[in-house]
Every structure is written in C-alpha cells, then in structure tokens.
C-alpha cells in the first residue's frame, strides 16, 4: 500500500547519503588546505544532510518499509576550493 512512498523516501535517503559523503570529502580537503572556516561549514552541512536522512528513515519505518543505506552516486574528487563551491551549489540546487 505504501510501497511507492517508501521507494521515494529511499531515493531521498540515497541522495542525502551522497551529499553527506561529498560534503565530508570537501571538509577533509578544505581542512588539509588550511581553509578551516570553509571546512567547518562543509562539516555542518554534512550533519544537516544526516538529519534529513534520519527524518526520511523515520518515515520509511513508520510506513513499514526498510531503510536502504546506499548512496545514489560516487563522490566527486574535486580538490580545488572554487570548484568545490560550484559543485556544492549545484548539489543544493538539484536537491
């Protein structure tokens, strides 16, 4: 009965998982390059994305489904800070 909703919520989880991984990747590289404030921002965004996963997971379980903890895409290996910001903006616009 709720299968379609569960599928849609799991797609959202997959998208959010990708975002968490991407933002943490950016966090690590910004910190390594000495961009501490930007690294901190990327970490906070990753934590926000984790909260989105939790909300979706709660809803999936409420509907009687199982949470599929699989990212929808691979992490993009971007090390240039300007390109990171451009990609991050695209991630948020596509969400």
Rosetta blueprint (number, residue, H / E / L):
1 X L
2 X L
3 X H
4 X H
5 X H
6 X H
7 X H
8 X H
9 X H
10 X H
11 X H
12 X H
13 X H
14 X H
15 X H
16 X H
17 X H
18 X H
19 X H
20 X H
21 X H
22 X H
23 X H
24 X H
25 X H
26 X H
27 X H
28 X H
29 X H
30 X H
31 X H
32 X H
33 X L
34 X L
35 X L
36 X H
37 X H
38 X H
39 X H
40 X H
41 X H
42 X H
43 X H
44 X H
45 X H
46 X H
47 X H
48 X H
49 X H
50 X H
51 X H
52 X H
53 X H
54 X H
55 X H
56 X H
57 X H
58 X H
59 X H
60 X H
61 X H
62 X H
63 X L
64 X L
65 X L
66 X L
67 X L
68 X L
69 X L
70 X L
71 X L
72 X L
73 X L
74 X L
75 X L
76 X L
77 X L
78 X L
79 X L
80 X L
81 X H
82 X H
83 X H
84 X H
85 X H
86 X H
87 X H
88 X H
89 X H
90 X H
91 X H
92 X H
93 X H
94 X H
95 X L
